[in-house]
């Protein structure tokens, strides 16, 4: 038996996996932050923040893995993309700073109306918007000269990247609100249900708009989605989105607390798969493939051993952490 | 604010600024995580309440320091790509895997167990909780291992080859990871983190002893910190000396800058205590020197010849004044720490450890000294590596991203504003916590708010229904 494993492909999936876990896990944290303006009362915000306080740091680590693995496995892509999306990346980092420090600072401030609530909400919004804009900027393609980025420092700003930015904001808020439905009780949960409707509609509109706009960015995207035989594979994607939407609507209508969040995860996974169809095997769309950008075989081999052993262990103790803090958070217990 | 600077200089300022802010938090949290593990172990072992009070007291401060380390660390992990894209392209195949391993073996470990460490004592019980604390402490040390390996490789590259695209590739992973300066740097940095933390803990203990020397919590933390100072400061000075000898072997120009040796000394080099190094005139002005002492320290021989910067092409000189001064600041603080440690031993021997306002005042004064020493040490080693990013192989000027200067200047200004807001607040909150003495029944980071799931009891029947995390 001689199975040839193409390591660049493996690493493309490893990074996609890390990015996906980041999107859904930090997605609900960031979504929760962006929901703060809709829940002005301190006791509600306490519950919201405590529902993610024990897990947010682990969630954010997937972003570090995504960036680190890109640097390690596809250094050329890292070197081209980071300057290309310079401004959104810096904005994201600053947003994440304001969001991250709020977790501890909030409880240390003596003021009743807490400035760190603003920091938490605004930081989450900036980070989410910047991530969406970065995604759009990559999708629409960047100028490459030799082994470097060759464009200007405002190239990322287009109507399409603004659209993807807003889409990610809507999607993260939907994740955040369905997380709240799952983790809370009473009045807080009821208001989360009310917000779930418009956010689901907004997310669906966003998915539809990005899906319609993408083929117009480049003929290659259109060919991948609509030409025979690809359409056999791509046609089920919108069908799946429709099916998940139906289940989501039903679970929200029936007040099934534990269904909307996992269903939203599936919705994200489907959309993420759709992005994969558009991009693969490019890592800098339409100019650099994963094979052009890949580190030498030796570096990939050295890392794949660690990935294969450590990622399952990481997933296990991450799951344990979620398990320890499982269940609904009761706003009334704990005050003494 | 930054008109007229070129993009490379701005990128260097940005890296230096974001790094300097970042480094103080890991330096503190490496030491504090280990201290917390020791406190919890002592609590489990002896059952004495003072240890769990101290644990919860320092856990609140740890939560803030760790949070600031995390947010400023994420910025660092993207600095390479945003501002140093060419460096990233060339070094990705060798340094990328080390950083990927840091994420996989350290960051996830810390993050995965941090929640339980901060909020989970009553949910999982003392034993599992201690395991979580140990995992976080271990994670901080593993993180130091990988990042210092990567940094050391940039200082003393080994085990590499070059490919056709001009990238560094691995020839021997073992030699690459355990490159010549790595063991020295790792020991020196971890000890620095421990000393830094010991002096913070000691200062807080001393501060509270000054107002009331009967409190058990203040006494225990002060005593523990002074043991650390007395035992670790001399070890650190020895480790630093060994690290210096290693630098002399692999990066002689850095040592020449540290020593201020512009000229070669064939018959024993003087130790320049103070003076004003001038790059232009290639001499140290108004220097106070001890004849032949530098040769004694570096070569263990009064008359051993030592080469000076006159043997190094000028374009390869590091900025001598910065390296010269930062080195003296670090060494000066190291000896001051040694002095505090010795004084504490004397007072302890006399039975006056808790009754010596002089020692307590000095300890308070020395509270932030570790941070200053860590920064000075990093400035010495990083500035001393210039003008290279990969020592002798890749110049800093050839490492930067193809960015317009306004882009880098804008992001630099943004980081400066954000960091000053955020870190000022963080330091104020930490000082506020430190200003209160540890007391009976000390609570962890969320003593007053619910973290508990009502209704669903955790597997282990601890006092979970109280809901206190």
Boltz contact constraints between the chains, C-beta under 6 A:
constraints:
  - contact:
      token1: [A, 46]
      token2: [B, 449]
      max_distance: 6.0
  - contact:
      token1: [A, 50]
      token2: [B, 451]
      max_distance: 6.0
  - contact:
      token1: [A, 54]
      token2: [B, 115]
      max_distance: 6.0
  - contact:
      token1: [A, 54]
      token2: [B, 119]
      max_distance: 6.0
  - contact:
      token1: [A, 55]
      token2: [B, 115]
      max_distance: 6.0
  - contact:
      token1: [A, 57]
      token2: [B, 70]
      max_distance: 6.0
  - contact:
      token1: [A, 57]
      token2: [B, 111]
      max_distance: 6.0
  - contact:
      token1: [A, 57]
      token2: [B, 114]
      max_distance: 6.0
  - contact:
      token1: [A, 58]
      token2: [B, 111]
      max_distance: 6.0
  - contact:
      token1: [A, 58]
      token2: [B, 112]
      max_distance: 6.0
  - contact:
      token1: [A, 61]
      token2: [B, 107]
      max_distance: 6.0
  - contact:
      token1: [A, 61]
      token2: [B, 108]
      max_distance: 6.0
  - contact:
      token1: [A, 61]
      token2: [B, 111]
      max_distance: 6.0
  - contact:
      token1: [A, 64]
      token2: [B, 77]
      max_distance: 6.0
  - contact:
      token1: [A, 64]
      token2: [B, 103]
      max_distance: 6.0
  - contact:
      token1: [A, 64]
      token2: [B, 107]
      max_distance: 6.0
  - contact:
      token1: [A, 65]
      token2: [B, 103]
      max_distance: 6.0
  - contact:
      token1: [A, 67]
      token2: [B, 77]
      max_distance: 6.0
  - contact:
      token1: [A, 67]
      token2: [B, 78]
      max_distance: 6.0
  - contact:
      token1: [A, 68]
      token2: [B, 99]
      max_distance: 6.0
  - contact:
      token1: [A, 68]
      token2: [B, 100]
      max_distance: 6.0
  - contact:
      token1: [A, 68]
      token2: [B, 103]
      max_distance: 6.0
  - contact:
      token1: [A, 69]
      token2: [B, 100]
      max_distance: 6.0
  - contact:
      token1: [A, 71]
      token2: [B, 88]
      max_distance: 6.0
  - contact:
      token1: [A, 71]
      token2: [B, 92]
      max_distance: 6.0
  - contact:
      token1: [A, 71]
      token2: [B, 96]
      max_distance: 6.0
  - contact:
      token1: [A, 72]
      token2: [B, 96]
      max_distance: 6.0
  - contact:
      token1: [A, 72]
      token2: [B, 97]
      max_distance: 6.0
  - contact:
      token1: [A, 72]
      token2: [B, 100]
      max_distance: 6.0
  - contact:
      token1: [A, 75]
      token2: [B, 88]
      max_distance: 6.0
  - contact:
      token1: [A, 75]
      token2: [B, 89]
      max_distance: 6.0
  - contact:
      token1: [A, 75]
      token2: [B, 92]
      max_distance: 6.0
  - contact:
      token1: [A, 76]
      token2: [B, 89]
      max_distance: 6.0
  - contact:
      token1: [A, 78]
      token2: [B, 81]
      max_distance: 6.0
  - contact:
      token1: [A, 78]
      token2: [B, 88]
      max_distance: 6.0
  - contact:
      token1: [A, 79]
      token2: [B, 85]
      max_distance: 6.0
  - contact:
      token1: [A, 79]
      token2: [B, 88]
      max_distance: 6.0
  - contact:
      token1: [A, 79]
      token2: [B, 89]
      max_distance: 6.0
  - contact:
      token1: [A, 82]
      token2: [B, 81]
      max_distance: 6.0
  - contact:
      token1: [A, 82]
      token2: [B, 82]
      max_distance: 6.0
  - contact:
      token1: [A, 82]
      token2: [B, 85]
      max_distance: 6.0
  - contact:
      token1: [A, 83]
      token2: [B, 85]
      max_distance: 6.0
  - contact:
      token1: [A, 83]
      token2: [B, 401]
      max_distance: 6.0
  - contact:
      token1: [A, 83]
      token2: [B, 403]
      max_distance: 6.0
  - contact:
      token1: [A, 86]
      token2: [B, 82]
      max_distance: 6.0
  - contact:
      token1: [A, 86]
      token2: [B, 407]
      max_distance: 6.0
  - contact:
      token1: [A, 89]
      token2: [B, 78]
      max_distance: 6.0
  - contact:
      token1: [A, 89]
      token2: [B, 82]
      max_distance: 6.0
  - contact:
      token1: [A, 90]
      token2: [B, 411]
      max_distance: 6.0
  - contact:
      token1: [A, 93]
      token2: [B, 75]
      max_distance: 6.0
  - contact:
      token1: [A, 94]
      token2: [B, 418]
      max_distance: 6.0
  - contact:
      token1: [A, 96]
      token2: [B, 74]
      max_distance: 6.0
  - contact:
      token1: [A, 97]
      token2: [B, 71]
      max_distance: 6.0
  - contact:
      token1: [A, 97]
      token2: [B, 418]
      max_distance: 6.0
  - contact:
      token1: [A, 97]
      token2: [B, 422]
      max_distance: 6.0
  - contact:
      token1: [A, 100]
      token2: [B, 71]
      max_distance: 6.0
  - contact:
      token1: [A, 101]
      token2: [B, 67]
      max_distance: 6.0
  - contact:
      token1: [A, 101]
      token2: [B, 71]
      max_distance: 6.0
  - contact:
      token1: [A, 101]
      token2: [B, 422]
      max_distance: 6.0
  - contact:
      token1: [A, 104]
      token2: [B, 63]
      max_distance: 6.0
  - contact:
      token1: [A, 104]
      token2: [B, 64]
      max_distance: 6.0
  - contact:
      token1: [A, 104]
      token2: [B, 67]
      max_distance: 6.0
  - contact:
      token1: [A, 108]
      token2: [B, 429]
      max_distance: 6.0
  - contact:
      token1: [A, 147]
      token2: [B, 89]
      max_distance: 6.0
  - contact:
      token1: [A, 148]
      token2: [B, 402]
      max_distance: 6.0
  - contact:
      token1: [A, 153]
      token2: [B, 404]
      max_distance: 6.0
  - contact:
      token1: [A, 153]
      token2: [B, 407]
      max_distance: 6.0
  - contact:
      token1: [A, 295]
      token2: [B, 93]
      max_distance: 6.0
  - contact:
      token1: [A, 296]
      token2: [B, 93]
      max_distance: 6.0
  - contact:
      token1: [A, 296]
      token2: [B, 169]
      max_distance: 6.0
  - contact:
      token1: [A, 298]
      token2: [B, 170]
      max_distance: 6.0
  - contact:
      token1: [A, 299]
      token2: [B, 93]
      max_distance: 6.0
  - contact:
      token1: [A, 299]
      token2: [B, 97]
      max_distance: 6.0
  - contact:
      token1: [A, 299]
      token2: [B, 170]
      max_distance: 6.0
  - contact:
      token1: [A, 302]
      token2: [B, 97]
      max_distance: 6.0
  - contact:
      token1: [A, 302]
      token2: [B, 173]
      max_distance: 6.0
  - contact:
      token1: [A, 303]
      token2: [B, 97]
      max_distance: 6.0
  - contact:
      token1: [A, 303]
      token2: [B, 100]
      max_distance: 6.0
  - contact:
      token1: [A, 306]
      token2: [B, 101]
      max_distance: 6.0
  - contact:
      token1: [A, 306]
      token2: [B, 104]
      max_distance: 6.0
  - contact:
      token1: [A, 310]
      token2: [B, 104]
      max_distance: 6.0
  - contact:
      token1: [A, 314]
      token2: [B, 108]
      max_distance: 6.0
  - contact:
      token1: [A, 317]
      token2: [B, 112]
      max_distance: 6.0
  - contact:
      token1: [A, 318]
      token2: [B, 112]
      max_distance: 6.0
  - contact:
      token1: [A, 321]
      token2: [B, 112]
      max_distance: 6.0
  - contact:
      token1: [A, 321]
      token2: [B, 115]
      max_distance: 6.0
  - contact:
      token1: [A, 324]
      token2: [B, 116]
      max_distance: 6.0
  - contact:
      token1: [A, 324]
      token2: [B, 120]
      max_distance: 6.0
  - contact:
      token1: [A, 324]
      token2: [B, 123]
      max_distance: 6.0
  - contact:
      token1: [A, 324]
      token2: [B, 124]
      max_distance: 6.0
  - contact:
      token1: [A, 327]
      token2: [B, 453]
      max_distance: 6.0
  - contact:
      token1: [A, 327]
      token2: [B, 456]
      max_distance: 6.0
  - contact:
      token1: [A, 328]
      token2: [B, 453]
      max_distance: 6.0
  - contact:
      token1: [A, 329]
      token2: [B, 453]
      max_distance: 6.0
  - contact:
      token1: [A, 330]
      token2: [B, 454]
      max_distance: 6.0
  - contact:
      token1: [A, 333]
      token2: [B, 450]
      max_distance: 6.0
  - contact:
      token1: [A, 333]
      token2: [B, 452]
      max_distance: 6.0
  - contact:
      token1: [A, 333]
      token2: [B, 454]
      max_distance: 6.0
  - contact:
      token1: [A, 333]
      token2: [B, 467]
      max_distance: 6.0
  - contact:
      token1: [A, 334]
      token2: [B, 450]
      max_distance: 6.0
  - contact:
      token1: [A, 334]
      token2: [B, 452]
      max_distance: 6.0
  - contact:
      token1: [A, 334]
      token2: [B, 467]
      max_distance: 6.0
